[in-house]
Amino acid sequence: MSRHHFTIALFFTLLAILATISSALPAPQSLKPQPFRFTVSSPELDAVWLVNSLPTVSWDATQMPEGSTLDIALLHHAKKESILLRRYVPARRASIPVNLRPEIVPGTYSLLLTVYNGRTSSVIGRSLVQSLILVSDESVDPEQEILSPSKSEAYNNSLNVVQESELVRLTHQPMRGTLVLSAPYTLGWTIPKALEGERHVRVNILLVSPEDEVVRTLATNIDAKVGFIYVLLPKDIPLTKYQIKVEIIGSGRKFLGYTLSFQTTLPAFSART
């Protein structure tokens, strides 16, 4: 075989090998686009909704494709279950009332909005309101007013209560020995058995010194059925040791609970002048 014929034969052999390798390779997979995010303007984080009412859910519809639909569902934090409130809402509508049926159990939920490509199961967008509180009592203050220590003291003194020796069992509390100022922490509780059947049971959340002196009122007059709250440690308090005290009051009786002791520190890259 001449050198020229040998070169041609080698060329076609290499082509055959490359064709074999190419056919053995898996076909490239197209990347599935991630669902887009959008703003929910109502409800806001930690909003309070009344069961057996018709609150309105509102969202930013500027990103919504023509013909897209939207589902609205409640996600129960404790029971890990979902409750569908609306199905196949036109996504460009931007707002719609939802029916909080009377059988919905009060508690803390998240609100999930899911956008679909038409009336299909193809998800193209999502948004989540992390904390939404459902109550059955109209007297709950939706803003869960934060009072000054003097107002909190007046509130407690106006109640003719007997302090019980039974301690409140905390279901959630900060477990670290050092907590950062202005950061959110979850504080949860169980209602004492003596108050379980009572309709009006309230909770006060107090920041106290190791000597049990009230340093700051973090929240007051919360409906005990809510079960937990996010608390922020004030950014202007001294950097020292504290505890958080939980007061549960109802039917003239007061029960107390305390978190573990903790030291406070400033957020990263911040300093006091």
C-alpha positions as CSV (number, residue, x, y, z in Angstrom):
1,M,0.0,0.0,0.0
2,S,1.4,3.4,-1.0
3,R,1.8,6.1,1.6
4,H,-1.0,8.1,0.0
5,H,-3.5,5.2,0.3
6,F,-2.3,4.5,3.9
7,T,-3.1,8.2,4.8
8,I,-6.6,8.0,3.3
9,A,-7.3,4.7,5.1
10,L,-6.2,6.1,8.4
11,F,-8.4,9.2,7.9
12,F,-11.5,7.1,7.4
13,T,-10.7,4.9,10.3
14,L,-10.5,7.9,12.6
15,L,-13.8,9.2,11.2
16,A,-15.4,5.8,12.0
17,I,-14.0,5.9,15.6
18,L,-15.3,9.4,16.2
19,A,-18.8,8.5,14.8
20,T,-18.9,5.5,17.2
21,I,-17.9,7.6,20.2
22,S,-20.4,10.4,19.3
23,S,-23.3,7.9,19.0
24,A,-22.5,6.5,22.4
25,L,-22.6,9.8,24.2
26,P,-26.0,10.7,25.8
27,A,-28.0,13.5,24.1
28,P,-27.6,16.8,25.9
29,Q,-30.4,17.5,28.3
30,S,-32.1,20.9,28.1
31,L,-32.0,22.8,31.5
32,K,-35.4,23.3,33.1
33,P,-35.9,27.0,33.9
34,Q,-36.2,27.8,37.6
35,P,-39.6,29.2,38.7
36,F,-39.5,33.0,38.9
37,R,-40.2,34.9,42.1
38,F,-42.7,37.8,42.5
39,T,-43.8,40.1,45.3
40,V,-46.8,39.5,47.5
41,S,-48.0,42.9,48.8
42,S,-50.9,41.4,50.9
43,P,-50.7,39.8,53.4
44,E,-47.5,41.1,54.9
45,L,-45.2,39.0,57.1
46,D,-46.7,38.1,60.5
47,A,-50.1,39.5,59.5
48,V,-53.1,38.3,61.5
49,W,-56.2,36.9,59.7
50,L,-59.5,36.0,61.2
51,V,-60.9,32.5,60.5
52,N,-64.3,32.6,58.8
53,S,-63.5,35.8,56.9
54,L,-62.7,36.9,53.3
55,P,-59.2,38.6,53.4
56,T,-57.7,39.7,50.1
57,V,-54.4,38.4,48.7
58,S,-52.5,40.8,46.3
59,W,-49.4,40.2,44.2
60,D,-47.3,41.8,41.6
61,A,-48.7,40.7,38.2
62,T,-46.1,42.4,35.9
63,Q,-44.1,39.2,35.3
64,M,-47.2,37.0,34.7
65,P,-47.3,35.5,31.2
66,E,-50.5,35.7,29.2
67,G,-52.8,32.8,30.2
68,S,-51.0,31.8,33.3
69,T,-52.9,30.7,36.4
70,L,-52.2,30.8,40.1
71,D,-53.0,28.6,43.1
72,I,-53.1,30.0,46.7
73,A,-52.6,27.6,49.6
74,L,-52.0,27.7,53.4
75,L,-49.1,25.6,54.7
76,H,-49.6,24.7,58.4
77,H,-46.3,24.9,60.3
78,A,-47.0,22.4,63.0
79,K,-49.1,19.8,61.1
80,K,-47.0,19.9,57.9
81,E,-50.2,20.0,55.8
82,S,-51.5,22.3,53.1
83,I,-55.0,23.8,52.6
84,L,-55.9,25.0,49.1
85,L,-57.8,28.3,49.2
86,R,-58.0,29.2,45.4
87,R,-57.4,27.2,42.2
88,Y,-56.5,28.4,38.7
89,V,-56.9,32.1,39.4
90,P,-55.9,34.2,36.4
91,A,-52.4,35.3,37.4
92,R,-52.7,38.7,35.8
93,R,-55.7,39.6,38.0
94,A,-53.2,40.8,40.8
95,S,-55.6,40.3,43.7
96,I,-58.4,38.1,44.9
97,P,-60.3,37.4,48.1
98,V,-59.8,34.0,49.8
99,N,-62.3,32.2,52.0
100,L,-60.9,31.2,55.4
101,R,-63.5,28.5,56.1
102,P,-64.6,28.1,59.7
103,E,-63.2,24.6,59.9
104,I,-59.6,25.9,59.4
105,V,-57.8,25.5,62.7
106,P,-56.2,28.7,64.2
107,G,-52.4,28.7,64.2
108,T,-49.3,29.8,62.3
109,Y,-49.2,29.2,58.6
110,S,-47.2,30.2,55.5
111,L,-49.0,31.4,52.4
112,L,-47.8,29.8,49.1
113,L,-48.7,31.3,45.7
114,T,-47.8,29.0,42.8
115,V,-48.0,30.1,39.1
116,Y,-48.7,27.6,36.4
117,N,-48.4,27.7,32.6
118,G,-52.2,27.9,31.9
119,R,-54.2,25.1,33.5
120,T,-51.3,22.6,33.5
121,S,-49.0,21.2,36.1
122,S,-46.0,23.1,34.8
123,V,-44.9,25.4,37.5
124,I,-43.3,28.7,36.3
125,G,-43.4,30.9,39.4
126,R,-43.6,30.8,43.2
127,S,-43.8,33.1,46.1
128,L,-44.1,32.5,49.8
129,V,-45.2,34.6,52.8
130,Q,-43.3,32.9,55.6
131,S,-45.5,33.7,58.6
132,L,-49.2,34.2,58.7
133,I,-51.2,34.0,61.9
134,L,-54.9,32.7,61.9
135,V,-57.0,33.4,64.9
136,S,-60.7,32.9,65.8
137,D,-60.9,35.8,68.2
138,E,-61.7,39.2,66.9
139,S,-60.1,40.9,69.9
140,V,-56.6,40.0,68.8
141,D,-54.5,43.1,67.9
142,P,-53.3,42.5,64.3
143,E,-50.2,44.5,65.0
144,Q,-49.4,42.8,68.3
145,E,-48.6,46.1,69.8
146,I,-45.2,46.5,71.5
147,L,-45.6,48.5,74.7
148,S,-43.0,50.3,76.7
149,P,-42.1,48.8,80.1
150,S,-44.3,51.3,81.9
151,K,-47.3,50.5,79.8
152,S,-46.7,46.8,80.3
153,E,-46.5,47.2,84.0
154,A,-49.8,49.1,84.0
155,Y,-51.4,46.4,81.9
156,N,-50.4,43.7,84.3
157,N,-51.3,45.7,87.4
158,S,-54.8,46.2,85.9
159,L,-55.3,42.4,86.1
160,N,-56.1,40.9,89.4
161,V,-54.1,37.8,88.8
162,V,-52.6,35.0,91.0
163,Q,-49.2,33.8,90.1
164,E,-49.0,30.0,89.8
165,S,-46.0,27.8,90.6
166,E,-46.4,25.7,87.5
167,L,-43.8,26.7,84.8
168,V,-44.7,27.3,81.2
169,R,-43.2,24.7,78.9
170,L,-41.4,26.4,76.0
171,T,-41.6,24.6,72.7
172,H,-39.1,26.9,70.9
173,Q,-36.3,29.0,72.3
174,P,-32.8,30.2,71.3
175,M,-30.4,27.5,72.3
176,R,-27.1,29.3,71.6
177,G,-25.2,30.9,74.5
178,T,-24.7,34.2,72.5
179,L,-27.5,36.0,70.7
180,V,-27.2,38.8,68.2
181,L,-29.0,42.1,68.7
182,S,-31.7,43.0,66.1
183,A,-31.8,39.4,64.9
184,P,-35.1,37.4,64.9
185,Y,-35.5,34.4,67.2
186,T,-38.4,32.0,67.6
187,L,-40.1,31.7,70.9
188,G,-42.9,29.1,71.4
189,W,-45.0,27.9,74.3
190,T,-47.7,25.6,75.3
191,I,-50.9,26.8,77.1
192,P,-51.0,25.4,80.7
193,K,-53.6,22.7,81.1
194,A,-55.5,24.9,83.7
195,L,-56.1,27.5,80.9
196,E,-56.7,25.2,77.9
197,G,-60.5,25.6,77.9
198,E,-60.4,29.4,78.4
199,R,-61.4,31.7,75.6
200,H,-59.2,34.7,76.4
201,V,-55.6,33.8,77.3
202,R,-52.9,36.3,76.6
203,V,-49.1,36.2,76.5
204,N,-46.5,38.8,77.5
205,I,-42.9,38.5,76.3
206,L,-40.3,40.2,78.6
207,L,-36.5,40.6,78.4
208,V,-35.2,40.2,82.0
209,S,-31.9,40.4,83.8
210,P,-30.5,37.5,85.7
211,E,-32.1,39.0,88.8
212,D,-35.5,38.8,87.0
213,E,-35.8,42.5,86.6
214,V,-37.7,43.6,83.4
215,V,-35.3,45.3,81.0
216,R,-37.6,45.6,78.0
217,T,-41.0,44.5,77.0
218,L,-40.7,42.6,73.6
219,A,-44.4,41.9,73.0
220,T,-47.6,42.0,75.0
221,N,-51.2,41.0,74.8
222,I,-50.6,38.2,72.3
223,D,-53.3,35.5,71.8
224,A,-51.9,32.4,73.4
225,K,-53.4,30.2,70.7
226,V,-50.8,31.6,68.3
227,G,-48.3,29.3,69.9
228,F,-45.1,31.1,69.0
229,I,-43.7,34.5,68.0
230,Y,-40.6,35.9,66.4
231,V,-38.8,38.3,68.8
232,L,-36.1,40.9,68.1
233,L,-33.6,41.8,70.7
234,P,-33.4,45.6,70.9
235,K,-30.2,47.0,69.3
236,D,-29.8,49.6,72.1
237,I,-29.6,47.3,75.2
238,P,-26.4,46.8,77.1
239,L,-24.2,43.8,76.0
240,T,-24.6,41.5,79.0
241,K,-26.5,38.4,80.1
242,Y,-30.3,38.1,79.9
243,Q,-33.3,35.7,79.8
244,I,-36.6,36.0,78.1
245,K,-39.6,35.6,80.3
246,V,-43.0,34.4,79.0
247,E,-46.1,35.3,81.0
248,I,-49.4,33.5,80.1
249,I,-52.4,35.1,81.8
250,G,-56.0,34.0,81.8
251,S,-59.0,33.7,84.2
252,G,-57.1,35.6,86.9
253,R,-54.1,33.2,86.9
254,K,-50.6,33.9,85.6
255,F,-48.0,31.2,84.6
256,L,-44.3,32.0,83.9
257,G,-41.7,30.4,81.8
258,Y,-38.0,31.3,81.1
259,T,-35.6,30.7,78.3
260,L,-32.0,29.6,78.9
261,S,-29.6,32.5,79.9
262,F,-27.7,34.0,77.0
263,Q,-25.1,36.7,76.3
264,T,-25.8,39.5,73.8
265,T,-23.5,40.6,71.0
266,L,-23.5,43.2,68.2
267,P,-24.2,42.1,64.6
268,A,-21.1,41.3,62.5
269,F,-19.2,44.4,61.1
270,S,-21.1,46.8,63.4
271,A,-19.9,48.8,66.4
272,R,-21.2,51.3,68.9
273,T,-20.0,54.8,69.0
